[in-house]
Amino acid sequence: MEDTISSIIPLLAALTPMGAALAIPFLRKDPDKREAVSIGAAALTFFLVLSMVPTIMGGNVIRLQLVEILPGFGVSFRVDGFGILFGVVSSFLWIFTTLYSIGYMRGLDEHAQTRYYTCFALTLGSALGVAFAGSLFTLYLCYELVSIFTYPLVMHHEDSEGQQGARKYLVYLMGAGKLFFLPALVLTFILTGNLDFGPQPLLSGDSNHVMLIGLYILFLAGLAKAGLMPMHSWLPSAMVAPTPVSALLHAVAVVKVGVFCVARVIYNVYGPDLMQSLHLVMPTAYLASATILIASMIALTHDNLKARLAFSTVSQLAYITLGFALVSVSGLTGGAIHIANHAFSKITLFYCAGAIFVATGKKYVSQLDGIGRIMPYTMAAFTIGALSMIGIPGTAGFISKWYLGLGALENNSVLLLVFLLTSSLLNAGYFMPVVFRAFFKKPAIADLALTEAAPAMVVPLTVTAAITLLLGFFPGPLLTLIQGVIGQ
């Protein structure tokens, strides 16, 4: 039995950004106050989430029942080791994304900034609702709210390209949620009479195995935010959004919500034993591996920097799914730690892409000759993020891939290990040409007058790049937290 502590802090953490979202529209005529509220709410949210870490690390679980619609069916919060990991990473990076947004949005004099910050705050609250969901119903509810609140962000530019990308985004995510995730939820309740997460998985092997396999397929299809092929194409289309939104989608909120929900299905709905008995482990691992390799090969073909990063995200998300699917200690460690490692590395890369665009107007790899001499801090940070995605020792990404490789061997699959090594070569294939152009080619004469972006953009990307290195050299604290995840 788990040691359960009742606390209102999970609710406060989710409601703090929601409260900021209510205040921000009233400050539309005072941008300084509006942005101060955004930063303050992000910081307060992070400290509320951080305050729960000692309780979780002590082997406890925090639970709060809000509404019970039926026995075993209601809205509740439950914070365990896995939820606190996702909550800490997302709320911490939100502070930097808010700071970065100020430099980006003001630098380009973007319109509808009040709407932008409002939706940003609403998305944070919804993402934390997913992180701390105490039931499958709460998870589904907050999962859908994330889709709704990020839709205006994807459509921010309001041109035909933005509307088309946002439409595809919403159709894929909410369509899959309604067609597959919701029916899977209903079937789970019919089979178990309970949707509340607890120390034991919801499902058991007593039900018809064919039905359980079909139910699992419904869950995977419904969780399109996880970016597994073929439910991935919404993600590159969402690149029409401003760069801070891309960073939000790809590193912090939307895609991490997807893989987090996949992990909840594997461990809280099915459980490792049932996954093994239904022979779902290796098919899921091979689906993730195929996504890793195919997305990496597609990334090689794109000259647009954000598009290249988008397909990189599809590939990197599949690493997380692969780790969870292996249902081994090393695999779970690799998948869980990559939630944090990918977040810091990928958000660095998107910050850099946005800084380059604001400072130079360039968005294609072929335009970046010599940019490292003009924007040395930005491109140094980009290089660190790229090396982490490749998995070079000394960076955060190496730790993730090391444990994923161990997880593959624990499952006696040399083939999965070969896939991981091949994917690292492909990662190098689409990242290193960017670094080579930036530092080893001469800039155009017209570019010599260009400089770094505003400090509000350069400082966040420098900090996240530094954390990427710290997580590579000193992974101990994060691994300790992961042990709490495994212990739950």
N, C-alpha and C positions, 0 to 999 in steps of 0.2 A: 504494500500500500504506500502511496505517496503522501508526504507530509504537506498538507494544504493549509495555506494562510489566506485569510480573507483580507482584501485591501481594495481601496478605491483608486489607487494610483494608476493602474492600467487605463481606467476610464478617463482620468484627468489627462494622462499623456495623449490620448486620442482626441480629447475635446479641446485641448489648448490650441492647436492649429485651427480647429473649427471656429473657436472664438475669435482668433485673429482674422479669419476669413469674413466674419460678420463686421469687424471693425474697419477693415481696409477700405471698403467702398466709401465710407464716410470721410476718408482722408485723401480722396482723389485729387483735391486741389492743393495738397501739401505733400509733395513726393518724399520729402525728408522724413516726415512723421510716418508716412505709409510704409516706407522701407525700414524705419526703425522698429515699427510694430512687427514686420515680417521677421527681422533678425532676432528681435527679443523673443518672439513666440518660438522660433526654431531653437534658440538657446535654452529656453525654459523647458521645452519638450524633451530636449536631450538630457537635461539634468533630472527630469522626472523619470525617464527611462533608466538612466544610470543609477538612480537611487534604488532600483529593484535588483541590481546585479548581486549585491551581497546576499540577499535572501535566496536567490536562485543558486548562487555558488555554494550556499550552505546546504544544498540538497532539497530545498523546499520548492513548492509550486504555489503560485499566487492565483487565486480564483475569485471571480466576482460574477454572481448571477444577476442579470438585469431584468429580463422578462422571460417567464416560462409560459409559452403558448400552450403546449401540451407536455405531459411527462416525457422527458428526454428530447424535447424540441423547443428551443428558445434562443434568446440572445444572451450570450455570456462571454466573459473573458477568462482566459487561462494562460498564464505566463510560465513557460518552462525554459530550459536551457536553450532550445532551438529558437523559440520566439524572442528571447532576450538578445540573442546574437543578431537576428535580423533587425530588431528594434534599435539596438545600439548603433549598428552600421548605418541604417537609413536616417535616423534622427541626427547623427553626427554629420553626415555628408550634406544634410539639408542646410546646415549653417553655412557651409562653404558655397553651396549652390546658390543660396540667397545672396551672399556677398558677390559672387561672380555675376549673378543676374543684374545687379545694379550697374556694374561696369559695362556689361553687354547691352542691356536695354537702353541705357543712357547714351552709350557710345554710338549706337545706330539710331538714336532718337525714335525708338519703336513706338507704335501707337498702342492703345488699349493696355497700358501697363498696369492699371488698377485691376482689370479683369485677370491679367496674367498672374499677379501676386495673389489674388483671391483664390484662383484655381490651384495655384501651387500649394497654398496652405490646406485647402480641402483635400488635395491628393495625399499630402503627408498624413493627415488624420485618418484617411481611409486605409493607407498602407499600414499604419500602426494597428488599425482594427484587424487587418489580416494577420499581422505578426502575433497579436495577442488574442486571437479568436479562440473561444472556449468550446466551440461546437462547429460542426460542418455547416450548419445553417448560417452562423455568424460569419464564417469564412466566405461562404458564397455571397452573402449580402455585401460585405466590405470589398470583395473581389469585383463585384459589379460597380460599386461606387467609384472605385479607382478608374474604371473605363469611362464612366460618365464625366468625372471631373477633369480627366486629362484630354477629353475630346476638344474643348475650346482651346487648349494649349497647342494641340497638333494643328488646328485650323487657324492659328493665330494670325497669319498673314492675310487670310480671307480672300486670296486670289483663287483662280481656277485650280491651280496645282495643289494649294492648301486644302481646298474643299474636297478635291478628289482623294487626296491622301487621308484626310480625316474621315471621310465616308468609308473608305476601305478599312481603316483602323477600327471604326465602330462596328461595322458589319461583321468583321472577323471575330472581334473579341466578344461583343455582346451576343452575336449570332451563335457562336460556339457555346457561350455560357448558357443561353436559353435552350439550344437544341440538344446539348450533350451533358453539361455539368448539372443543370437543374434536374433532368430526368434521373441522372445517376444519384443525386441527393435523395430524391423521392424513393427510388428503389432501395437505397441503403436503409432508409427509415422503415420501409415495408419489411425488409429482411430482419432488421435488428430491433425496431421499436425505440431506437436511441440514436441521437446524433451528437451527444456530448463527448468531447475528447477526454480521455482518462489514461491511467497507467496501462490499460490493456487496449488492443485494437478493437475497433467496432465490429468487424466481421470475423467469423470463424469458418473453419473448413466444413461445417455441418451442412451448409447450403450446397446446391447443385454447382459443381465446378465449372461447367460450361457457362452458367449464368454469371458466376463470379468473374470469369475471364471477360465476358461481354461487358460487365459492369466496369471493369478496369479500363477497357478500351474507351468506354464512354467518358470516364474521368480524364484520360489523357487527351482525347479529342476536345473536351470542353475547356481544358486549360491551355488555350491558344497563347496566352501570355508567356508561356514557357518557351515558345519559339521552336518547338520540335517540328521538323519537316513532316508532312507538307503544310502545317498550320503556321508558317513563319512569314509569309510574304507581306503581312501587314506591317512588319517591323521596318524593313527598308523604305516602305511607302511613307512611314511616319517621319522620315528625315526632312520633310518639307518644313517642319517646325523649327523655331529658333534653336540655336545650339544649346542653351541651358536646358531646354525642354528635352532635346536629344540626350543630354547627359542624364537628366531625370529619368527618361524612359529606359535607357540602356544600362545604367549603372546602379540606380538606386531603387526606383519604385516599381514600374510596371513589370519589367521582365523578372525582377527578383520576386515580385508577388507571384508570378507564374511558377517559377521553380520551387518557391517555398510551398505553394499549394501541392505541387507534385510530391514533395517530400512528406507533407501531411497525409496525403493519400497512401503513400507507400508504407509509412510507419505508424500512423494513427488510425487509418481505416483498415488496411490489410495486415500490416505487420510482417516482419522478416520471415517468420515460419510459413505463413500462408503464401507469401510471394514465392518461396522456394517450392512448396508443395504444388502450387499451380503452374510451376515452370514459367514464371513471368520475369525472372531475373535477367536471363541472358537475352531474350527478345527485346526487353527494354534497353539493355546495355547496347545491343547492336543498332537499335533505332537511334540512340543518342550518338553512337560512333559514326553512323552514316551522316547524321546531321553535322557533326564536327567536320568531317572530311569534305562533304559537298559544299557547305557554306564557305569553308576556307578556299576551296578552288574557285568559287564564284567571286570571292573577295579579290583574288588575283586579277580579275578582268576589269575592275572598276578604277577609273581615273579620278572620279569624284571622291574626295577624302572622306566625307561623311558617309557615303555609300559603302566605301571600303570598311569603315569602322562599324557600320550597321551589320554587314555580313560577318564581320569578326565577332560581333555580339551574339549572333545566332549560333556560331560555332562555340564560343566560350560558355554560353548558357548550357549547351549540351554536355560540357564537362561536368557541370554541377549535377545535372540529371543522371549522368553516368555514375557518378560517385554514389548518389543515393540509391540508384537501382542495384548496385552491387551488394547491398545489404551486408557488408562486412565492416569491421571496425576501421580498417584503413580507407576503404571506399567512402564510408560515411564521413570520416575525418577530412578526406580530400574534397568531397562535395561541399561540406559545411564551411570549411575554411576558404573555399573558392568564392563563396558568397561575399566575404569581406575582401579577399585579395583582388577579385575581378572588379569589385565596386571601386576601390581606390585606383587601380590601374586604368580601368576604362574611363572613369570620370576624368582622369588626368588627360587622356587622349582627346576626349571631346572638348574639355576646357581649352586645350591647345588649338584644336581646329577652329573653335570660336574666336580665340584671340588672334589667330592668323587672319581670319576673315574680317574682323573689326579693324585690325591695323593695316591690312594690305588689300582687302577685297578679294583675296585669292581663295579658291575652294577646290582646285584640282591639283593632284599630285604633280602633274607635268608642269605646273606653274611655280613649283617650290624650289627651283634652283637657287642655291645660296641663301635660302631664308634663315639658315642657322647662324649666319654671320650677322644678319640684321636683327634677328630675334633670338639671341643665344639662350636666354633663360627659358623661353617657351619651348624651343626645340630640344634643349637638354632635358626638360621635363617630359617631352614627347618621347624621347629616346628611352628614358627610364620606363615609361609606361609600355612602350613597344617591347623592350627586353623582358618585361614581366609577362606580357602576353605570350611571348615565345617560350618562356620558362627558363631563362638564364639564371644560374646560381647567383645568389645575392639579392634576388628580387622576390617579391611575394609570389609570383606565378610559379616559381620553381618548387616552392613548398607544396602548393596544390598538386602539381603534376607528379611530384615524388610520391605523395600518398595515393593518388589515383593509380599510379603504376603498381604500387604495392597491393592495392585493392584488386587490380586485374590478376596479379599473380596469386592472391589468396583465393580467387575463383578459378585458378588453374587455366587461365586463358592468356596464352602468349599472343594470340591474335589481337586481343584488345590492347595489349602493350604495344604491339606493332602499330596499331591505329593511333595511339597516343604519340608515339615517336614521329610517325609520319605527319601528324597534324602540326607538331612543333616545327617541322621543316617548312610546311606550308605557311605557318604563321610568319616565319622569317622571310618567306618569299614575298609576302605582301606588305610587311612593315619595313624591312631593311632598305628597299629602294627609296622610301621616303626619307630615311635618315641619310642615305648616301647623297641624294640630291641636295638635301639641306646643308650638309657640311662639306661636301667634296666637289660641288659644282659652283661656278662663279655666278653671282647674282647679276641680273640685268642692270645696266647703268641707271635706269629710271628707278630701280628699287633701292638704290643706295641711300636715298633720302628718307626711307621708311624707318620706323622705330618700333619698339615693343608696344603692346597694348597698354591700357591704363593699369595702374597698380591694383585696382579692384579686381582685375582679371588675372594678372600675373601672380599675385600673392596666393590665391587659392590653388592654382595649378602647381605652384612651387611646393606648397604644403602637402598636397595629395601625392605628389611625386616623392617627396621625402618620406612620407608614411609608407609608400610602396617599398622603398628601400628598407625602412625599419622593420616592416613585416617580413622581409626576406632574411635579414640578419638576426632579428630577435623575434622569432615566431612563438616563443614560449608562452607569453600571457594569453595570446589568442588560442593556442593549442590547449591551454588549461581550461579556457571557457568552452572549447569544443568537447572536452572530457565531460563537462556538465551537460552538454547536449546529448552525448552518448549515454550518460548516466540516467537521463530521464526516460 
